[in-house]
């Protein structure tokens, strides 16, 4: 086998690798098709209890398109939206797409320069914003914004404190009889999605209809018209967008909620009749696994779901709540290049490259590494437009990501001789300590085994000499007082001496993006804080065990 190349590829039974036509993948055309064939079938149920059938979805989208067009939005323009999952955000998205414009949803956790950065990147003239976020605009540069539209009512006179005209979203209903609907192609862009920004400033990823359709059909292609997907990932995240696109593509339905809630999750699954969901990602699986078992756990309509990562906790959740699962690997820039079989039994596997995808594991010079070694995952596809076209306004970052004709993921993976890939760590999250490259993921897995730990982040903190020490920030289970010394004593027999954290910081929560990704850049920036416990200061020094020479 060629070094760095893992074969064979994998053809998920629910995904057709042939390039989609415009009728297959352009969202307004999908809405029109479903409105014609099943006008009275429910497409989307909102957290407020509001329902739209397909005919209403089409009507509201076209009316919103007309209103945007009346306000000067043209084909190819970008409309910025800073709001949580809501009817207003869905209308803005589909309305923009009907006239060939692109929606740029902005992370609702952004503040200060992050908001300025996002608005500047989009170059948008119109900003649709939740009223509670308006105060964050105070003192900021609005870039090219010429009009602000509030996504809901407000009891305050915000118009007087904003430098541009302000109106309420209720007014965003134009004359649908005069709207000029655009001829949109599969390679046009429906949404610009900002990356999570866990390793640096968020990049504005310019996606295509083909990319979003492919992501949805690979990730949720098992869905049929009779399925309902519970979407509790935000729509400024690829997971929220692709889950809704999955329902568009198959004629299914959506239950749209603002955020993941561990306590209410299964009640919502039952209440909404959801047969699948937008995925258990990262710590969400752990949260559900640690909830007390109940006799009714298996009594729910969920039939299949995306899990990631595929570990013992994830499989235990699937067995306990009686649903099938798939797993895989995806990023905002690509379209689920790796996917597992249903109920994959190889733990930690991200699956194999789907048909049409080529993957390599390479070193810093893009040279393939031997099978089994750790390296960066690089990817390319044999179909056009399945990956992002550019980072908007950042040609240097685009060129760096696409160097040598491959997309560079920035993730470290390994591959076995059966063609299965395994995630090791973010390239920037790997810890370098005294000549050892340490995976933060492996440290976190061991720390999570401690019964008092609810969440953990492992990262490197710089020390003199250009080296790093291992540090962890842990969140204990509710009502538990976690002793760092006891935790370290638990870890010593379970991991290599060089992996055992030197510093332990106990907090009640970790800094996160709204998609529940831990912001390690924030933890690294804070470094060793005053409340951090130092293993070596406590007299616990670890060395490599010296073995007897024979």
C-alpha positions, 0 to 999 in steps of 0.5 A: 500500500502506498504510504499515506494513502488508505483504500478502499473508499466507502459508498454509503448506501444512502448517497449517490455520488453523481453531481446533483442538478440544480433541481436537486440541490438549489434550495428555492427549487427544492422548496418549490418542488415540495410546495407543489407535491405536498403543500399541506405537509409540515416542513418546520416546527419552531421552538415557539410552537409555530408551524409552517407547511411547505406552501407557507414556507414558499409564500413567506420566503418569496415575500421576504425575497421581495422585501429584500429586493425592495431594499436594494438587495441584488443577486450576488449580494450578502445579507448579514444576520445576527440572531438565534434559530428562529422564524426570522432567521429562516425567512432571511435565509430562504428569502435571500436565496430566492433572489440569488443573494447569500445569507451570512449568519453570525455567531450570537456569542460574538462581541466587540472586534469579532462582530466588526470582523464578521461585518467587515468580511461580509461587506453586507449592506443589511443586518438582521439582528435580534433586539437583545444584541443591539446593545453590543453594537454600541461603539463598533464600526458597522462596516458597510451596513446601511440598514438594520432590521430587528428580528423581533419586537423591542421595548426600547427606542433603539433607532435613536442610538444606531447610526443607520435606519432601523425597522422591524422584521414584521415590515419585511414582507414585500409584494411577491407579485413583483419580485424578480426571482433569480436563476441560481446555479448549483455553484452559487453560494447560499450561505457563508459560514464562519468557522468556530474560531477555536484556534484563531479568528473566524474565517468566512467560508464561502460555500456552494449549493452543491457543497451544502447538499452533499454534506446533508446527503452524506451526513443525513442521507438516511432520511426520508419524507417521513422523518423529522430531524430535531435541529438544536445546533445553531444555524451559524454552524454547518451542523445546523444548516446541513440538518435543515438542508437534509429535510429540504432534500428529502421532503422531510420536516424539521423541529428547530430549537435554539440550543442543546439542552441535556435535561430537555433533550429526550422530552423534546424528541418525544414531544416533536416526534423526531426520528433523527437529530442534528447530531451528538457532538463532542461533550453532548454525548457525555452529558446524555450518558451521565444523566440518570437512567430511567425506565422510559429511556428506550421509549422514544421515536429516535431511529438513527443519529450521527454520533461523534466521536465514536467512543464507548460513551456514544455507543452506550447512549445508542444502546440505552436509548435504542437507536442506530448510529453513524459517525464520520468527519466533517468541517465547514470547508468540506462535505463529510469526506469520511463516514462510517457504516451504520452501527460501526463497531471500530471505536474511535473510527471516523470511517473511510473516505466516501466514493469520490474522495481521496485522502492522505495523511502527510507530514509538514512537507505534504509528503505521505507518512507510513500507514499508522503514523500520525500526520495532517489529513489532506483531502480532495474530491473528484466532483466540482463544488463539493468543497468551499471555494474560498475564505471570503476576503482572505486569499492568503488563507485560501491559498494556504489551505489549498496548497499543492491541490489538496485541502489541508484540514489542520487536523491530525489523524491516522489511518489503518490498513483497512482504510479506516481513519482515526482523529488524533487532535487539532494540529494546533492543539497538539502539545509538545513537551520535552520532545514528546508530541502529546494528543490533548484528546488522549489526555481528555479521554483519560481524565473523563474517566474519573467519576467526578469529572463532567468536562475537561480541556487539555492544552499546552502552556508555554514555559521558558526554553520554548517547551510546553507543560500539560495543563487541564481545566476540569469542570466537576459534576454538580455538587462535587468538590474535585481535589486536583491531587486525587485526580492526578493520583488517579491518572498516574497509573493510567497514562505515560508519565509525560502525559500526566498534567502538571497544572490542574485548574478547576472551574464551573464551566469551560469557555465555549462556542455556541456549538459546544466546542471548547475555546482552547485559545482562551484557556491558553491565553489565560495560561497558569492562573492564580487558582491553578494547582501545580503538581510539581509544587505539591511535590509530585514529580514524574520520570520515565521508569528505568527498566532493567537491561538484560 
